[in-house]
Amino acid sequence: MNIVIRQATAADAVLIAEFNALMAKETEDLELDRERLRKGTKALSADPSKGIYYIAEADGTMAGQLMITYEWSDWRNATFWWIQSVYVLPAYRKHGIFRTLYRFVESLARSRGDVCGLRLYVDQSNTRAQQTYAALGMKPSHYQIMDMDIELR
């Protein structure tokens, strides 16, 4: 299988939104508002300051994705890259799609000189994903994620 990683384009936004909807359903049993999701994906595609998507193509088929967003660290005078919106089509799992995406992003981050680390959050019950991330060199942080949703209008 030939895996190619590329930066997503605006033309990928509809399929990225669909992958995000599939991921939310699979991992959290959530039905996302598809129109809001499409708008959010297009907004990121139009504004690189929000983040960037990378696509994994396997033999020419879009097989997986991940998104990078940014967190400025005043402690380090550098940026953390947050890995989000990870999804690999079921038929392409266990074929190195995510590993290839991750290694691509890791290499890119290391080459820049202004990225101080990679971070992601993972559901506490998703042990399979945690094992995958650990195998790639990630480790649990001493921080716990806390959040509060604010209803959008």
C-alpha positions as YAML, in Angstrom:
chain: A
units: angstrom
residues:
- id: 1
  name: MET
  ca: [0.00, 0.00, 0.00]
- id: 2
  name: ASN
  ca: [1.40, 3.37, -1.03]
- id: 3
  name: ILE
  ca: [0.61, 6.04, 1.61]
- id: 4
  name: VAL
  ca: [1.01, 9.71, 0.70]
- id: 5
  name: ILE
  ca: [0.53, 12.54, 3.20]
- id: 6
  name: ARG
  ca: [-0.56, 15.93, 1.94]
- id: 7
  name: GLN
  ca: [-2.00, 19.14, 3.28]
- id: 8
  name: ALA
  ca: [-5.75, 19.30, 2.85]
- id: 9
  name: THR
  ca: [-7.28, 21.75, 0.43]
- id: 10
  name: ALA
  ca: [-10.66, 23.48, 0.43]
- id: 11
  name: ALA
  ca: [-11.85, 20.76, -1.96]
- id: 12
  name: ASP
  ca: [-11.37, 18.18, 0.83]
- id: 13
  name: ALA
  ca: [-13.64, 20.01, 3.30]
- id: 14
  name: VAL
  ca: [-16.82, 18.01, 2.62]
- id: 15
  name: LEU
  ca: [-15.07, 14.65, 3.05]
- id: 16
  name: ILE
  ca: [-13.18, 15.90, 6.14]
- id: 17
  name: ALA
  ca: [-16.50, 16.95, 7.65]
- id: 18
  name: GLU
  ca: [-17.91, 13.49, 6.91]
- id: 19
  name: PHE
  ca: [-14.88, 11.82, 8.53]
- id: 20
  name: ASN
  ca: [-15.37, 14.04, 11.59]
- id: 21
  name: ALA
  ca: [-19.02, 13.03, 11.83]
- id: 22
  name: LEU
  ca: [-18.08, 9.36, 11.57]
- id: 23
  name: MET
  ca: [-15.41, 9.78, 14.24]
- id: 24
  name: ALA
  ca: [-17.82, 11.51, 16.66]
- id: 25
  name: LYS
  ca: [-20.42, 8.78, 16.17]
- id: 26
  name: GLU
  ca: [-17.88, 5.98, 16.61]
- id: 27
  name: THR
  ca: [-15.98, 7.38, 19.60]
- id: 28
  name: GLU
  ca: [-18.65, 9.27, 21.55]
- id: 29
  name: ASP
  ca: [-21.93, 8.13, 19.98]
- id: 30
  name: LEU
  ca: [-22.58, 11.77, 19.02]
- id: 31
  name: GLU
  ca: [-24.59, 12.93, 16.04]
- id: 32
  name: LEU
  ca: [-22.99, 16.22, 15.02]
- id: 33
  name: ASP
  ca: [-24.83, 18.98, 13.23]
- id: 34
  name: ARG
  ca: [-23.59, 18.30, 9.69]
- id: 35
  name: GLU
  ca: [-24.13, 21.85, 8.44]
- id: 36
  name: ARG
  ca: [-22.22, 23.36, 11.38]
- id: 37
  name: LEU
  ca: [-19.49, 20.75, 10.87]
- id: 38
  name: ARG
  ca: [-19.15, 21.59, 7.17]
- id: 39
  name: LYS
  ca: [-18.98, 25.30, 7.99]
- id: 40
  name: GLY
  ca: [-16.35, 24.68, 10.67]
- id: 41
  name: THR
  ca: [-14.23, 22.57, 8.35]
- id: 42
  name: LYS
  ca: [-14.44, 25.19, 5.61]
- id: 43
  name: ALA
  ca: [-13.58, 27.97, 8.10]
- id: 44
  name: LEU
  ca: [-10.39, 26.18, 9.08]
- id: 45
  name: SER
  ca: [-9.50, 25.58, 5.43]
- id: 46
  name: ALA
  ca: [-9.91, 29.32, 4.77]
- id: 47
  name: ASP
  ca: [-7.91, 30.48, 7.80]
- id: 48
  name: PRO
  ca: [-4.61, 28.69, 8.52]
- id: 49
  name: SER
  ca: [-4.29, 30.51, 11.86]
- id: 50
  name: LYS
  ca: [-7.07, 28.23, 13.12]
- id: 51
  name: GLY
  ca: [-5.20, 25.06, 12.22]
- id: 52
  name: ILE
  ca: [-4.40, 22.73, 9.39]
- id: 53
  name: TYR
  ca: [-5.60, 19.35, 8.19]
- id: 54
  name: TYR
  ca: [-3.35, 16.66, 6.82]
- id: 55
  name: ILE
  ca: [-4.72, 13.87, 4.66]
- id: 56
  name: ALA
  ca: [-3.40, 10.35, 4.22]
- id: 57
  name: GLU
  ca: [-4.08, 8.88, 0.82]
- id: 58
  name: ALA
  ca: [-3.66, 5.14, 0.37]
- id: 59
  name: ASP
  ca: [-3.25, 4.20, -3.26]
- id: 60
  name: GLY
  ca: [-5.00, 7.44, -4.21]
- id: 61
  name: THR
  ca: [-7.95, 7.08, -1.79]
- id: 62
  name: MET
  ca: [-8.43, 9.44, 1.14]
- id: 63
  name: ALA
  ca: [-8.01, 6.96, 3.98]
- id: 64
  name: GLY
  ca: [-7.35, 9.14, 7.01]
- id: 65
  name: GLN
  ca: [-6.88, 12.59, 8.43]
- id: 66
  name: LEU
  ca: [-5.71, 14.61, 11.36]
- id: 67
  name: MET
  ca: [-5.91, 18.26, 12.28]
- id: 68
  name: ILE
  ca: [-3.30, 20.40, 14.00]
- id: 69
  name: THR
  ca: [-4.28, 23.38, 16.14]
- id: 70
  name: TYR
  ca: [-1.96, 25.66, 18.05]
- id: 71
  name: GLU
  ca: [-1.36, 26.56, 21.67]
- id: 72
  name: TRP
  ca: [1.12, 29.31, 22.52]
- id: 73
  name: SER
  ca: [3.31, 28.57, 25.54]
- id: 74
  name: ASP
  ca: [4.69, 31.65, 27.24]
- id: 75
  name: TRP
  ca: [6.71, 29.32, 29.48]
- id: 76
  name: ARG
  ca: [8.59, 27.97, 26.47]
- id: 77
  name: ASN
  ca: [8.28, 30.85, 24.04]
- id: 78
  name: ALA
  ca: [7.11, 28.32, 21.49]
- id: 79
  name: THR
  ca: [4.00, 26.57, 20.24]
- id: 80
  name: PHE
  ca: [2.47, 23.22, 21.08]
- id: 81
  name: TRP
  ca: [0.74, 21.49, 18.23]
- id: 82
  name: TRP
  ca: [-2.48, 19.75, 19.27]
- id: 83
  name: ILE
  ca: [-3.43, 16.70, 17.23]
- id: 84
  name: GLN
  ca: [-7.20, 16.55, 16.79]
- id: 85
  name: SER
  ca: [-9.89, 15.18, 14.48]
- id: 86
  name: VAL
  ca: [-8.02, 11.94, 13.93]
- id: 87
  name: TYR
  ca: [-9.89, 9.50, 11.76]
- id: 88
  name: VAL
  ca: [-8.93, 6.50, 9.65]
- id: 89
  name: LEU
  ca: [-11.51, 4.64, 7.59]
- id: 90
  name: PRO
  ca: [-12.13, 1.19, 9.11]
- id: 91
  name: ALA
  ca: [-10.93, -0.64, 5.98]
- id: 92
  name: TYR
  ca: [-7.55, 1.11, 6.27]
- id: 93
  name: ARG
  ca: [-6.92, 0.59, 9.98]
- id: 94
  name: LYS
  ca: [-3.88, -1.43, 11.03]
- id: 95
  name: HIS
  ca: [-2.13, -0.52, 7.77]
- id: 96
  name: GLY
  ca: [0.06, 2.28, 9.15]
- id: 97
  name: ILE
  ca: [-2.15, 5.19, 8.09]
- id: 98
  name: PHE
  ca: [-2.17, 6.98, 11.44]
- id: 99
  name: ARG
  ca: [1.47, 6.12, 12.15]
- id: 100
  name: THR
  ca: [2.44, 7.66, 8.81]
- id: 101
  name: LEU
  ca: [0.36, 10.78, 9.49]
- id: 102
  name: TYR
  ca: [1.84, 11.11, 12.98]
- id: 103
  name: ARG
  ca: [5.44, 10.65, 11.85]
- id: 104
  name: PHE
  ca: [4.90, 13.22, 9.08]
- id: 105
  name: VAL
  ca: [3.56, 15.79, 11.57]
- id: 106
  name: GLU
  ca: [6.28, 14.97, 14.11]
- id: 107
  name: SER
  ca: [8.99, 15.45, 11.48]
- id: 108
  name: LEU
  ca: [7.45, 18.71, 10.32]
- id: 109
  name: ALA
  ca: [7.21, 19.99, 13.91]
- id: 110
  name: ARG
  ca: [10.85, 19.07, 14.64]
- id: 111
  name: SER
  ca: [12.06, 20.79, 11.47]
- id: 112
  name: ARG
  ca: [10.48, 24.17, 12.24]
- id: 113
  name: GLY
  ca: [12.30, 25.22, 15.39]
- id: 114
  name: ASP
  ca: [9.26, 26.97, 16.90]
- id: 115
  name: VAL
  ca: [7.25, 23.92, 17.98]
- id: 116
  name: CYS
  ca: [7.95, 22.70, 21.52]
- id: 117
  name: GLY
  ca: [5.76, 19.62, 21.58]
- id: 118
  name: LEU
  ca: [2.85, 17.58, 20.32]
- id: 119
  name: ARG
  ca: [-0.24, 17.10, 22.44]
- id: 120
  name: LEU
  ca: [-3.56, 15.37, 22.08]
- id: 121
  name: TYR
  ca: [-6.41, 14.30, 24.25]
- id: 122
  name: VAL
  ca: [-7.86, 10.82, 24.26]
- id: 123
  name: ASP
  ca: [-10.92, 9.35, 25.93]
- id: 124
  name: GLN
  ca: [-9.90, 7.59, 29.15]
- id: 125
  name: SER
  ca: [-11.69, 4.42, 28.05]
- id: 126
  name: ASN
  ca: [-10.04, 4.30, 24.61]
- id: 127
  name: THR
  ca: [-7.18, 2.02, 25.57]
- id: 128
  name: ARG
  ca: [-6.50, 1.01, 21.96]
- id: 129
  name: ALA
  ca: [-5.79, 4.61, 20.97]
- id: 130
  name: GLN
  ca: [-3.71, 5.15, 24.12]
- id: 131
  name: GLN
  ca: [-1.57, 2.13, 23.21]
- id: 132
  name: THR
  ca: [-1.12, 3.47, 19.68]
- id: 133
  name: TYR
  ca: [-0.01, 6.87, 20.96]
- id: 134
  name: ALA
  ca: [2.36, 5.30, 23.49]
- id: 135
  name: ALA
  ca: [3.93, 3.15, 20.76]
- id: 136
  name: LEU
  ca: [4.68, 6.37, 18.86]
- id: 137
  name: GLY
  ca: [6.50, 7.85, 21.86]
- id: 138
  name: MET
  ca: [3.76, 9.86, 23.53]
- id: 139
  name: LYS
  ca: [3.20, 9.54, 27.26]
- id: 140
  name: PRO
  ca: [0.45, 10.53, 29.68]
- id: 141
  name: SER
  ca: [0.72, 14.07, 30.97]
- id: 142
  name: HIS
  ca: [0.36, 15.04, 34.58]
- id: 143
  name: TYR
  ca: [-2.30, 17.50, 33.45]
- id: 144
  name: GLN
  ca: [-5.97, 16.59, 33.36]
- id: 145
  name: ILE
  ca: [-8.17, 18.18, 30.72]
- id: 146
  name: MET
  ca: [-11.17, 20.07, 32.07]
- id: 147
  name: ASP
  ca: [-13.72, 21.81, 29.93]
- id: 148
  name: MET
  ca: [-16.99, 23.67, 29.91]
- id: 149
  name: ASP
  ca: [-19.26, 23.85, 26.89]
- id: 150
  name: ILE
  ca: [-20.86, 27.15, 25.99]
- id: 151
  name: GLU
  ca: [-23.98, 26.94, 23.87]
- id: 152
  name: LEU
  ca: [-23.52, 28.47, 20.44]
- id: 153
  name: ARG
  ca: [-26.22, 30.60, 18.87]
...
